[in-house]
Amino acid sequence: MKRYFIDCRDNPGEEICTGAFFANSKEELLELVVHHRVRVHKKRDSQDLRASIVRDIKQAPPLLRMHRL
């Protein structure tokens, strides 16, 4: 299964943000990051914001499976 991610450190702004977001679909990731940028970074939800987020989406490398203790 593919996973997608965005790391806020790739888009430096006025404040330092260490947020990293992962999702199984680009659509889900887009909604997560829009919510974050509106709430935390005080951006306005717009088509330009969404287009810039879509351009920043990357495919995540495979993660090691964690085992429950």
KARA-V411952 format. One line per field, one symbol per residue. burial: # if it has 24 or more other ideal C-beta (glycine too) atoms within 12 Angstrom, else .. A space follows every 10 residues. Layout:
burial = ???
This chain:
burial = ...###.#.. #......... ###..#..## .###.##... .........# ..#..##... .........
